[in-house]
Amino acid sequence: MTPVDLADDIPTEIAPLVSALNDLLSRLAKAVQAQRVFVADAAHELRTPLTALKLQIQVARRENRSIETGSLFQKLEERTNRAIHLVQQLLSLAREDAATSNGKPRANLARLASQVVADLSVLAEQKEIDLGLERVRIETGSDSLYVAGDETSLGSMLTNLVDNAIRYTPQGGRVDVRLVIEVDTVDVEVVDTGPGIPEVELDRVRDRFYRAGNTSGTGSGLGLAIAVKVATKCRAELLIRNRQDRAGLSVAVTGLKRVSNVNPGDTKAA
């Protein structure tokens, strides 16, 4: 909602009410903006000391290898990693709330997906999870896989979806990332063998900081909220459903629009 221009033909009888509502909306907008700035600034300020703390813990673990202190330092590092992850997600969410863009109207989705899978392969290996990337081509056409959307935002969305799947999938499970390629659109689907989500909570998990009651991972409850923001900005849809063939979850972003891999004004492909 936005304030009404009083220059418009407003009846005299309701002009005071319109003025009061305009003032309320203006103050609400300022409060929301102040909250966003605070979250972004706080997350930014926390990132550096948390990273330094993690390095100090790692040094301390190397210098004190006794059994008693080893488990303590391991727990400290795990909790620090969780705090760093939360800060990174808060920064991502603040960026999407601000609707900023890196100026690139298109993104190479195949390259982004490959990079995300490569970056998170270490996390998957720690839990002995089989992490894979698959391209499902429904039509035969160009090999180009560029889509309309901010590259940084799409990368953040993919990272959060795959990271979520790995965190909530038990040891020895499987996570598949699928790019379903159609004539005009591309769908991204992340399928895991985790516990899934109770049907009554499937809508609520989109809310910020909400975590399903049956989960025991170390997530922050922000990953799906970030993905929803990015999907909406790209005029796509985020679908969350439990698998029908076995236990697990399927999260899909459908309707990402395919575009040419040639920038306007360019004479050859980028």
N, C-alpha and C positions, 0 to 999 in steps of 0.2 A: 504494500500500500504506500502511496505517495501523497504529499499534501496537495490540496486543491488550490488552483490559482484563483485568488479572490477577484482578479480582474474579470473573470468570467461572469456571466449573468447569474449571480446568486441572489435569490429572494432575500429581502431585508430581514424577514422574520427568522431565518436560519443562519444569517451571517455570523452572529456571535458563536453559534455552535460549530460552524465550519472553522472559524478562527481558532477555537479551543482545540478542535481535533487536529488541525494543522500543527499547532504548538506541541501537542502530545506526540504526533508522529515524528516531528523534528527531533524532539528530545529522545525518543526511542531509537531513532537512527544513530544519534550521537553516542548513546549508551552501547549499542551493539558494536559500533565501530571501535569504541574505546576498549571493549572486551576483546575484540579481535586483535587489536594492536598489543594489548597486554599479553595475550597468549603467545603471540608471535615473538615479542621481545623477551618474555620469560623463557621460552623454549630456546631461543638463540643464546641467551646468557647462560643457560644451564649446560648447553652442549659441550663447551670447551672444558669446564671443570670436571664434568663427568668423564670425558675422554682422558683427561690427565689422571683422574682417580683410577681408572681402569689400568693405565700404564703402571702406576705405582703399585697396584695390587699384583700385577704380573711380575714386576721386579721383586717384590717381597716374596712371592711364591718361589722364585728361582733361588733366592738367598736363604729361605727357610723351608727345607724339604722334609721336615719331620712329619710324622703321621698326624700328630695332634693339630698342628697349624695348617697342614695341607688341606684338610676338609673345610676348615674355617675360611681360608682364602678362596677356595673354590666357591663356597656359598656367597662370599662377598662379591666375587667376580660375576656370578650369575645374576645377582640382584642389580649390580651396576649395569650389566648388559641390558637388563629389562628396563631400567630407567633411561638408558641411551635410546633404546628402541621407542619408548614412549615419547621422548623429546623429538625424535625424528618424525614420528607420526603427527605430533602437534604442529610442527613446522609445515608439514605437507598439507594438513588440514587448513592451517592459517592461509597458506598460499592459495588453495582452492576457494576459500571463503572470499579472498580478496579478488578472485577472478583475474589474476595476472596471467600474462602470456609471454612466451619467449619469442614471439613474433613469427614463428614458423607455423603456417596454416596446415601443414601436413606432416605425417610421421611414417617412417618405414616400420610397419608393425612386425614384420618378420624379423628384422634386426633387433628391435626392442625385445621381443619375446625370447630370442636366442640369448641376448645379453642377460636378461633377468634369470633365465634358467641356469646359465653359467655362473652368475653371481651367487645364486642360492644353492648351488650344487653341494657346497661345503656343508651347509646346514643340513641338507638332506642326507649326506653321507654320515654325519654324526649320529643320525637316527636310523641308518641303514634303510633309508627310503628310496625306492626306485622312482626317480624324477625324470620325466620324458617330455619331449615336444613333438607334436604331430601336426601335419598340415593335411586337412581333408578338403579336397577340391571337388566341388559339386558341379562346376562348369569348366570347360576348357577354354582358356583365354590367355591374357597376358600374365606373365610370371610376376609382374609388379604387384607389390602388396603394400601400397601406400594408402593411408586413410586420412580423412579430415580430422584434425584435432591437434592440440598442443602436445608436442613430443615429450616434454618433461612431465606433464600431467598424465599422459598415457603410460609412461614408464613407471610413475608412482603407483598408478592403478594396478598394473600388472604385478609389480613387486609386492604390493599388499595382498593381492589375491593368492599368489603362489606362496608367499610367506605364511599367510593364514593357514593354507592347506597343509603345509609342512608342520607347523606348530601343533596342529590338532590331530594329525595323523599319528597313530601309535608306531612304535619301533617296528621296522620291517615292512611297513605299508607301502603304498604306491600313490603317486601324484602325477596326473597327466595334464599337460597343457595342450589344448587343441585349437588350431586356427581353422575355422570352417569358412571356406572361401566360396562366395557366390558371385553372380554377375556384377552386381552393384554394391554389395556389402560384404563385410567380414564379421563373423562372430568369434569371440574368444571364450573358451570354456575351460575352467579348471575343475578337474574331477579328482576326488581323493577317496581313500578307504578309511576315513576317520569315523567318529561316532554319529555324524550327522547332527541335525538340530531338531528338537521336538517341534511338531507341526504348529503348535500354538505360539511358538516363538519365532517362526520364520520371518515375520514382518518386523518384529522388534529388534532383531539383530542388525538392522540397518541404522538404528539409533546410535548416537555417540556414546561410547563407554559401556554399552550394553553387551554382556556376554551370556551366552546360553547356559542354563543351569546344569547341563550335563557335561560341560567342558572342564578340563583340568590343565590346559596348557598355560603358557606364560604370555598370552596376548593381552592387549590393552583395551580391546573393544572399539578401536578406531578404524581398523583396516577396511571394513565394509562401508563405513560412513564415507571414507575417502573415495572408495570405488564408486559409490552412488553419486557423489559430487561430480567426478570426472565423467561418468557415463552421461549424466544429465547435460553437462556442458557440451558433450559431443553429440547430443541429440540421439543417444542410444538408450537402451534399457538394460537394467541389471535384474537378472532372474536368479532366484535362490530356491533350490529344491533338493529334497533328499533323493538319493538314487533308488531306483526300483529293483535293480538286479541284485543288490547287496547293500550292506551298511556303507554309508559314505555320503558325501555332499557334492552337489554340482552347482557351481556358480558361473553364470554365463553373462557376458556383455554382448547383446545382440544389436545389429543394425548399424555398426560402424561403417560410414560411407566410404567406398573406395574412390580414390582420386588419382589423377595422373602424377607420375613421378617427375614431371617437368615444371619448374617454377615459372610463373608468369613472366614473360620477357626473355626467357632462356630459349636457346635454339637447339639444345640437346639435353638429354636426360641427365639428372644429377647423379 
